[in-house]
C-alpha cells in the first residue's frame, strides 16, 4: 500500500497571451509516464504512491515546464504522509 498522497497544482510562467494548457497537459503526461495512481481535478492533480517517488515526479514536472520554455514554475503541493499506508479511495469512499 502507498504511504503518501500528494496533490499538486503546477503554474508555469508563460509569455503574455500564451495558453498554459499545453504545459498542464505535459505535466499530467509526466505523472502518467510515472505509472502512479492519480486523479485529475479542476484545480489540481492528486497522486498516490511512495513519498520519495512522488517527489521525484514533481521534480520531473518542474523540469518539463522549464524545458518547454516556462520562465519559472510555481508548484503548490499538499502532502499526506502516513507510513502505515494510505489510499485516496479510503479517504473519499463515503462520497462515491
C-alpha positions in Angstrom: 0.0 0.0 0.0 1.1 3.5 -0.7 2.4 5.7 2.1 1.6 9.1 0.7 -1.0 11.2 -1.2 0.2 14.4 -2.9 -1.9 17.0 -4.6 -0.2 19.4 -6.9 -1.2 22.5 -8.8 1.5 23.5 -11.2 1.6 27.0 -12.5 4.2 27.7 -15.2 5.1 31.3 -16.1 4.3 31.7 -19.8 4.6 34.6 -22.2 1.7 37.1 -22.2 -1.1 35.7 -24.3 0.3 32.2 -24.4 -2.0 29.4 -23.4 -0.8 27.4 -20.4 -3.0 24.4 -21.1 -0.3 22.7 -23.2 2.0 23.0 -20.2 -0.6 21.5 -17.8 -1.2 18.6 -20.3 2.6 18.0 -20.4 2.8 18.0 -16.6 0.0 15.4 -16.4 1.8 13.3 -19.0 4.8 13.3 -16.7 2.6 11.8 -14.0 1.1 9.3 -16.4 4.5 8.2 -17.5 5.5 7.6 -13.9 2.9 4.9 -13.6 1.4 6.1 -10.3 -2.2 6.2 -9.4 -3.6 9.7 -9.9 -6.8 11.7 -10.4 -7.1 14.9 -12.3 -9.3 17.5 -10.7 -10.2 21.0 -12.0 -7.6 22.9 -9.8 -5.1 20.2 -9.0 -4.0 16.6 -9.6 -3.7 14.1 -6.8 -1.2 11.2 -6.8 -0.8 8.2 -4.6 2.4 6.3 -4.0 5.7 6.3 -2.1 6.7 9.7 -0.9 10.2 9.7 -2.5 8.8 8.5 -5.8 6.1 11.2 -5.9 8.6 13.9 -5.0 10.7 12.8 -8.0 7.6 13.1 -10.2 7.1 16.7 -9.0 10.8 17.4 -9.9 10.3 15.9 -13.4 7.1 18.0 -13.8 9.0 21.2 -12.9 11.9 20.2 -15.2 9.5 19.6 -18.1 7.9 23.0 -17.7 11.3 24.7 -17.9 12.3 22.6 -20.9 9.1 23.7 -22.6 10.1 27.3 -22.1 8.4 28.4 -18.9 10.4 31.2 -17.2 9.7 29.7 -13.8 7.2 27.4 -12.2 5.1 27.6 -9.0 4.2 24.2 -7.6 1.6 24.3 -4.9 1.8 21.0 -3.1 -0.2 19.3 -0.3 1.3 16.1 1.2 -0.3 13.4 3.4 2.3 11.0 4.5 1.2 8.0 6.5 3.9 5.3 6.9 1.3 2.7 7.8 -0.3 3.2 4.4 -3.0 5.4 2.9 -5.2 5.3 -0.3 -7.2 8.1 -2.0 -10.2 5.8 -2.1 -10.1 5.2 1.7 -10.4 9.0 2.2 -13.3 9.5 -0.3 -15.3 6.2 -0.3 -18.2 7.6 1.6 -18.7 10.3 -1.1 -18.7 7.8 -4.0 
